[in-house]
Structure formats: structure tokens, C-alpha cells
Amino acid sequence: MEHFHIDLAGYRIGSDLLVKLGLQAALAVAVLFVGTRLASRVANGLRRGMDSAGVDPMLSGFLRNAVHAGLLALLLASCASLAGLPSASLLGAMGAAGLALGLALSSSLSNLAWGVLLIFFRPFRVGDYVLAAGIEGTVQHITLMHTWLVMADGREAVLPNAKVGSDAIVNFSRRGQRRVEFSVGVDYQTELAHALGVAREAVAALPGVLAEPPPEAHADALGPSQVDLLIRAWAGADDYRNAHSQAIQAVKEAFEREGIAIACPRREIRLLREQS
């Protein structure tokens, strides 16, 4: 084989070195070509396994992309080493770039991390009525960055997952039932045992009220002009608002039939007449 030299920017490069570099580059390209397809297959296989295991599609998609990105990073470092590039320097540069990107996107990464935790631990699901980050609403959509709530008045709230995860979460739908509770005041002349029994029977007869736990009625407080009765019952989480309204209506109508007076605020006014 005939040897030759090439002058490049003042450096003499021999034919042997060129052949060696060409072979290394060809090998690196071949490894990169095959490696990218293997990385995709491994990542897709991992996702199929998680889907068959019942993992949330959002979480399985995120983990699939994370594994794929990690495999590609390792593949690029290996190809750089095969091509004769200093892999340590390349990894250092990639690490520095990742650190700079992480600092620039710290809030977004925080939302992303909380999104993964929310999807993994499932404190709520789509359709649940929750109190999150100080806002009540029905969960409409959950992504890795944000949670969408539809509020009772029809407004849509988009909450950053970092704020949702770092605050207290109240899930009104998780247990499948909610307690209906309200109070009503009756006159001091009312026979309390009779009024409490009427209230319990009226609420228990409603179709939306659960038989177990049974409805309760208690004397709760003595007011300026009335005795406050506290009525409690349990209803399905999805039927809570209707059950609450129907229970108040049923107690009012039952009291009217039984002649039990619902107390109204009273004021006693005394007029003092000066004697001339």
C-alpha cells in the first residue's frame, strides 16, 4: 500500500492514521445506527411491560422516554470513544450542560418531579372532586406539569404540580361517600325528643341517603332565641349536593306537618316612658 501525507493546518497526517480514523468513524456510525434501534426497542418493551402491569399511561410514557434518553446518552458517549474522541471530556461537557439547563428550568423540573409523584402515588384521579392548592374542583386532566380542575361555577383552574404536591390535598370522592350536615333552630317550647325523631325519620326516608351509617340528629347548642339541632347523614360522593338540598327540604316539610316551629330571630324591645 502506497503511503502518503496530508498537510492540514500545519499538521502532517499520514495515510495510516487516516485509515485508522476512517475505520473508527465507520465503526462508531455503525454502532450508533444499531444502538439507536436497540434503545428504542428496549424502551418500547419497557413501556409495554408497564402497560400490561396496569401502570398509568402518563407515567409509563414518561419512564419510557427517560430510559430512552439515558440509553441514547450512553450510546453517544460510547460512539465518541470508538471514534477516538475523549469520552471523559464529552461526558463532562454533557454534565455541565445538563446542570446549566437544570438551574435554568428549576421550576419546570420541580413541576415535572411532582407530576411523576402525583401520577405514581395517585392521591386523586380524573373525575374526583378535590381541594388542591386551596382550590376546589373536579379533576379534569393530569399531566406531568399541570393539573386541570373544573370549579363548581364552571371555571377551569390550571395548577402547577409543584404547588399541588407541596400543599394539603383533600379528596372528597376517594371513599365513595360524603357526610351531609346542617343545623336548624327550633323554639324553646319545642319537645326536643320529638323534633329529633322527626328529623331523623325525614332524612332516612330519602332515596339518596345511605342506610349505613344511619342518619343522626342531636341537640347542638342553645342560642338566644332557639335550640340548634344538628342533623347528619351520609350520601354517595357523586350525589352529595342533591342529598344535602333534599335533606334540608325534607326536614322543613316534616316540621311543618308535625307543627314544630322553626325559630326566627327575636328581639325584645322595652319602651320606657318618662313620668312628668
Summary of the structure (lengths in Angstrom):
residues: 276
radius of gyration: 35.6
end to end distance: 141.3
largest distance: 141.3
contacts: 745
relative contact order: 0.08
helix: 50%
strand: 22%
